[in-house]
Amino acid sequence: MTTPIDLYYWPTPNGWKITIALEEMGLPYAVHLVNIGAGEQFAPDFLAISPNNRMPAIVDPEGPGGAPVSIFESGAILQYLARKTGQFYGATERDRIAVDQWLMWQMGGVGPMAGQAHHFLTYAPEMDPPQVLPYAQDRYRREVARLYGVLDRQLAKAEFVAGDFLSIADMAIWPWAMLWERQQQVLDDKPDLARWLDALAARPGFRRGKAVAEDRRRQGAMSSAEQKVLFRQK
């Protein structure tokens, strides 16, 4: 492949999934920043690619049959890229079943639950007026802990999430799990999760993927304008 994939991206865990995959797969790509705090995800041109107004999304000019294809939803993008390149999807149908189930586990579990933990533990208390909701904080903190327990037990059986091979499931889970401190978690009782986090953090492809537009990642408290955009406040 010689024509770069167009990547619509912002430096968040879901965005990192795709930059990490593209780096690990050695695919050329062009980054188009979508500033979600400024509401750029609602622009008509972007909605034509990603109708759910969420990034990341890609446009591959060399899609199936040689024609361009646009794809939204990070899990679908990962599956497409793995099929396209023949990489990080395992060697057998049983491997692919394992990869798919852990990828779906991330999409339906870790991503939403850790995202809610971020919201209620970090963002909601900074709102005006502050929204400190102990029930919600405890619920999502506990659910993330449960999920990381599941992950630790799986990693006690294999080097990577789906087995003895690195896969797109690892690329999907790691960007969320590496933020465990922000989710008010501990790793003292999860040695295999800690081992896996460190091993992937040491990979050049993971480092390069996470570093894309890292300087644009918000530092400090979210502004009221950003809150209104991201949380659809009136």
C-alpha positions, 0 to 999 in steps of 0.5 A: 500500500502506497496511498496513505489512509486518512485518519480522523483523530483526537488523542484519546483512548479510542483514537490511540487504538487506531494510531497504535494499530497503524504504527504496528502494521506499518501502514502510511496514514495522514492525520486529520485532527478532529477537536472534540472539545471545540465541536468539530465532530459535528461538522457536516463533512465529518458526519458524512464519514462518521454519522455517530459524531464520534472519532476515530474514523478512517477513509482508505483510498485503497479499499475493497476492490480498489475503491475508497471506503470510509469506516467509523467505530474503532472496533470495526476499523481495527477488524478492517485493518487486520483483515486488510494487512493479514496482521494481528488477527491470529493464524487460525479461525480459533485465534480469530474467535478469541480476538473477536471476543476480547475486542467485543469485551473491550467495546462493550465493557472496558471502554464504556465503563472506564469512560463513565468512571472518567466522567463521574470521578474527574469531569462531573466534580469539575462542573459548575455547579459540581456534580459529586455523585457517590453512587455513580462514582462507586458503581463505575469504580467497582465495575472497572475493578471487576473488568480488570480482574477478568483481564488479569486472570486471562493474562495469567494464562497467556502472554497477550489477551487472545493468546500467545500472539499480539492482536488488535484486541490488545491494541483496543484494551491497552489505551483504556487500561493504561489509564488505571490510576485515573480510574482510581484502580490499583494493580498490586493485586493484578500482577499479570495486568501490570506486566502486560501494560509495561510490555506493550508500553515498551513497544515502539509502535505503541509509543509512536501511536500514543504520541500522535498529537499528544501536545493537543491533549487537554491538560488540567480542568475542562473549560465550561465551553468544552463541557457543554460541547462534550456533554451536550449541556444546554 
